[in-house]
Amino acid sequence: MNNLRIFVIGGIAAAALAVGCTPDYPNCETDKDCTSKKEFCVAGKCQQCRTSSDCQEGSACNSGRCDKIPGYCQNKSQCPAGQECIANRCRGCESDKECPAGSKCWKGTCDAKKHCSKEDDCAQNEDCVAGVCVSEKPKAVAPIKCTLGSVYFDFNESALTTDATATLSRNADCLKQVPNGTTIVGHTDPRGTAEYNIALSERRAQSVQAHMSRLGIDGGRMAILPRGSLDATGTNEPTWAQDRRADFKWR
């Protein structure tokens, strides 16, 4: 009788142990151990992804983590000025076949203009102006009488400060006076990886573009160019603060 009791008690203990024993996160045995984090079990560890198909569009699986693909685009408006969106990557075109119907590749960009290098390339009633055949010479553009100021960001931030919004308000007033477009160039200080800094500088430029749009500036007039830390010159906190900025370039 005693032997039977020991067997039953031992069986209950074994069953309880089998039910209650689960790996501690991020360790796992199956995907079910990772569901609370919406992750997958890969080689005994919970990870964001197994392959790039597990990531959102524009991201790729890199060692179990979904990282944003540098230069990824869905259309030309998401690319820096002078670049095309080709096979979901921002770059210059290399041949006419990479351009939409009715346009040709000219110095890395696609357009439908009739390009020229000399007057003889144009029809008799046309002139070669700035590399394009035009039927009449363009009117002189009035000089720009206002300037666009740079805005600065806190460390590892893309949110606009009070000083930044004040600068952007002045920039919006300037842009409303002239027809010219502008490129918003995002920058970071030199700390961090090149990939992370490119993404951060892009978020900063996008934050500026979104605020300018709210101030009444058409988004089509503002291109974005993320530069990461490529132009950083700082060596300490006061000079790094000057690297964390977004500039405006007339175009």
C-alpha positions, 0 to 999 in steps of 0.5 A, a space after each residue: 500500500 505504501 509503495 502505491 502511494 509513493 508511485 501516485 505522489 511521484 506521478 503527480 509531481 512529475 506531471 506538475 514539473 512537465 507542465 510548469 517548466 518553460 524556458 526563461 525569455 529569451 530562451 525558447 523551445 518553440 514559437 509559442 514561447 515567444 508569442 508574448 513578444 510577437 517573435 519567433 524561436 530560432 536556434 533556441 532564442 526568441 528573435 524578431 525574424 527568421 527571414 526578411 519575410 517576417 519583417 515589415 516592408 522596407 526592412 530586412 532580417 539581420 541576425 534575427 533583427 528587422 533593420 531598415 534597409 538603407 536607401 529603400 523607397 517605394 516611389 521617387 518622392 522618397 528619394 534625395 533630389 537627383 535620384 530615382 526609385 529603381 527596384 525599391 532603391 534610391 539611386 541614379 539611373 544608368 540607362 533609358 530602360 530604367 526610366 518610365 515610358 516617355 522619359 530618358 536617363 540624363 545624368 542619373 535622372 529620368 525626365 522627358 526633356 529634350 537635352 542638348 550640349 550645343 545649339 545644333 542639338 536643338 530645332 531652329 526655333 529652340 535654344 540650348 539653355 542649361 542643357 535643355 532645348 527650350 522654345 524661348 529663353 526663360 525669364 531671369 529668376 529674381 534673387 532670393 532675399 531670405 535665408 533658411 536656418 538650420 535646426 538642431 536636435 538633442 542627443 539621439 532624438 528626432 523630435 523638434 525643440 522649441 528653438 527648432 520650431 521657431 526657426 522653422 516658422 521663419 523658414 516657412 515664411 521665407 519659402 512662401 516668398 520664393 518659388 524655389 524648392 529646397 533639400 532638407 539635409 539630415 545630420 548626426 554626430 559621429 557616435 553610433 554605427 553608420 547604418 543607425 546614423 543614416 536612419 536617425 538623420 533621415 528621421 530628423 529630416 522627415 520631422 522637419 519636412 512634416 512640420 514645414 508641411 503643417 506650416 503650409 509648405 507643399 511637400 513636393 518642394 522639399 526633398 530629403 537627404 540623410 547624410 548620417 555622420 558623414 559631415 560630422 566634425 565634432 570631438 566633444 559635447 559642445 561640438 557634437 551638438 552642432 553636428 546634430 542638425 538638419 540644414 536647408 539647401 536651395 535647389 
